[in-house]
Amino acid sequence: MAGPSRCNADRLDHGGRTAHRLGSAGAALAGVFGILAGGCAEVAAPPAKVDTAATVEDSPGDTGKRVVLTDTAVRQLGVQVVAVQVASVSPPRQRVPSSAVLYEAKGTTLVYTNPAPLVYVARPVVVESIEGGSAVLTAGPGAGTAVVSMGAAELFGIEFGVGK
């Protein structure tokens, strides 16, 4: 059996980011996925920067913050909104897609509401249970409230400056 490939330790500098080349076994696997480059596979460069043109500001009459995006940023981030439903349990509970619920490090949960076009505000929720793709809530926004079902994690990152 041959020794380790020299590619195992190869590193490439791409504009200040370091990409690692894979060894011969990794290159073979990468070749199956179509990313073989010159005998070694290179980690794909990140996609073009997303125009997140966003502002984070105090929410009027509230202690929280609100994230305001441009139309372009909403499209690029893939933000989608649905209305809070009433679950068919007794007593009635709110139901949101489980993808809408974010779990903070402290164990608290929240959803982002969409009170106005291009405006998103984090609101605490209490999750009673997860049923299929839905979270049943004992506390949270009322039925009919618009909540973010896709892109909530990106809004959280924008609000709290993740990656800055």
C-alpha positions as CSV (number, residue, x, y, z in Angstrom):
1,M,0.0,0.0,0.0
2,A,1.3,3.4,-0.9
3,G,2.1,6.0,1.7
4,P,-0.1,9.0,2.2
5,S,-0.5,11.3,-0.7
6,R,1.3,14.7,-0.6
7,C,-2.1,16.2,-1.2
8,N,-3.1,15.3,2.3
9,A,-1.2,18.4,3.7
10,D,-1.7,20.7,0.8
11,R,-3.4,24.0,1.6
12,L,-4.4,26.7,-0.8
13,D,-4.9,30.4,0.1
14,H,-7.9,32.0,-1.5
15,G,-8.2,35.6,-0.6
16,G,-7.3,35.1,3.0
17,R,-9.3,31.9,3.4
18,T,-7.4,28.6,3.6
19,A,-8.8,25.7,1.7
20,H,-7.6,22.2,2.3
21,R,-6.9,19.7,-0.5
22,L,-8.1,16.1,0.1
23,G,-5.8,13.1,0.1
24,S,-5.9,10.3,-2.5
25,A,-9.0,8.6,-0.9
26,G,-10.7,12.0,-0.6
27,A,-9.8,12.9,-4.1
28,A,-11.4,9.7,-5.4
29,L,-14.5,10.4,-3.4
30,A,-14.5,14.0,-4.5
31,G,-14.1,12.9,-8.1
32,V,-17.3,10.9,-7.8
33,F,-19.0,14.2,-6.9
34,G,-17.4,16.1,-9.8
35,I,-15.0,18.3,-7.9
36,L,-11.7,16.6,-8.9
37,A,-9.0,19.2,-9.7
38,G,-5.5,18.2,-10.8
39,G,-5.3,14.9,-9.0
40,C,-6.5,16.3,-5.7
41,A,-9.9,17.7,-4.8
42,E,-10.2,21.2,-3.6
43,V,-12.8,22.4,-1.2
44,A,-15.3,24.5,-3.1
45,A,-15.0,28.3,-2.7
46,P,-18.0,29.9,-0.8
47,P,-20.8,31.3,-3.0
48,A,-20.8,34.9,-4.0
49,K,-21.5,37.3,-1.1
50,V,-25.2,37.8,-0.4
51,D,-26.4,41.4,-0.4
52,T,-27.9,41.3,3.1
53,A,-28.6,45.1,3.0
54,A,-30.1,45.0,6.5
55,T,-30.5,47.3,9.4
56,V,-31.0,46.4,13.0
57,E,-32.9,49.0,15.0
58,D,-34.9,49.4,18.2
59,S,-38.4,48.2,17.9
60,P,-40.8,51.1,18.7
61,G,-42.6,50.6,22.0
62,D,-40.7,47.4,22.7
63,T,-37.5,46.4,24.4
64,G,-36.4,44.2,21.5
65,K,-34.8,44.9,18.1
66,R,-36.2,44.6,14.6
67,V,-34.4,43.6,11.5
68,V,-35.3,45.5,8.3
69,L,-34.2,44.0,5.0
70,T,-34.3,45.1,1.4
71,D,-36.4,43.2,-1.2
72,T,-33.2,41.9,-2.7
73,A,-31.9,40.6,0.7
74,V,-35.3,38.9,1.4
75,R,-35.0,37.0,-2.0
76,Q,-31.3,36.2,-1.5
77,L,-31.8,34.9,2.0
78,G,-34.8,32.9,1.0
79,V,-37.1,34.3,3.7
80,Q,-40.6,32.8,3.6
81,V,-43.5,33.7,5.9
82,V,-46.6,31.8,7.0
83,A,-49.5,32.6,9.4
84,V,-49.6,31.0,12.9
85,Q,-52.4,28.3,12.9
86,V,-54.5,27.0,15.7
87,A,-53.6,23.4,16.5
88,S,-56.4,20.8,16.8
89,V,-55.7,20.0,20.4
90,S,-57.6,20.8,23.6
91,P,-57.2,23.4,24.8
92,P,-56.4,25.1,21.5
93,R,-52.8,25.9,20.9
94,Q,-50.9,27.9,18.3
95,R,-49.1,25.8,15.7
96,V,-46.1,27.0,13.6
97,P,-43.7,25.1,11.3
98,S,-40.9,23.6,13.3
99,S,-38.5,25.3,11.0
100,A,-39.8,28.7,12.4
101,V,-38.6,27.9,15.9
102,L,-35.0,28.9,16.9
103,Y,-33.4,27.5,20.0
104,E,-31.1,29.8,21.9
105,A,-28.0,28.7,23.8
106,K,-29.9,29.3,27.1
107,G,-32.6,26.8,26.0
108,T,-35.2,29.5,25.3
109,T,-37.1,29.4,22.0
110,L,-38.2,32.1,19.7
111,V,-39.7,32.8,16.3
112,Y,-39.4,35.8,14.0
113,T,-42.6,37.6,13.3
114,N,-43.2,39.8,10.2
115,P,-45.3,42.7,11.5
116,A,-44.8,44.9,8.4
117,P,-43.3,44.3,4.9
118,L,-39.5,43.7,5.1
119,V,-39.6,44.0,9.0
120,Y,-38.8,41.0,11.3
121,V,-39.0,40.9,15.1
122,A,-38.0,38.0,17.4
123,R,-40.7,36.9,19.8
124,P,-40.3,34.3,22.6
125,V,-42.4,31.1,22.3
126,V,-42.9,28.1,24.5
127,V,-42.9,24.8,22.6
128,E,-45.2,22.1,24.1
129,S,-44.4,19.5,21.5
130,I,-43.2,18.8,18.0
131,E,-45.6,16.9,15.8
132,G,-44.4,16.0,12.3
133,G,-43.2,19.3,10.8
134,S,-45.1,21.5,13.3
135,A,-44.3,22.9,16.7
136,V,-47.3,23.2,19.1
137,L,-46.9,26.3,21.3
138,T,-48.3,27.0,24.8
139,A,-47.2,30.7,24.5
140,G,-46.3,32.8,21.5
141,P,-47.8,35.0,18.8
142,G,-51.5,34.7,18.3
143,A,-53.3,32.9,15.4
144,G,-52.9,34.7,12.1
145,T,-49.6,36.4,13.1
146,A,-47.1,36.2,10.2
147,V,-44.0,34.2,11.3
148,V,-40.8,33.4,9.3
149,S,-40.8,29.7,8.3
150,M,-37.6,29.8,6.2
151,G,-34.7,32.1,6.9
152,A,-35.1,32.6,10.6
153,A,-31.6,31.6,11.4
154,E,-30.3,34.1,8.9
155,L,-32.3,36.8,10.6
156,F,-30.9,35.8,14.0
157,G,-27.4,36.0,12.6
158,I,-28.1,39.5,11.2
159,E,-29.7,40.7,14.5
160,F,-26.8,39.5,16.7
161,G,-24.0,40.2,14.3
162,V,-22.9,36.6,13.8
163,G,-19.8,36.5,11.6
164,K,-18.8,40.1,12.3
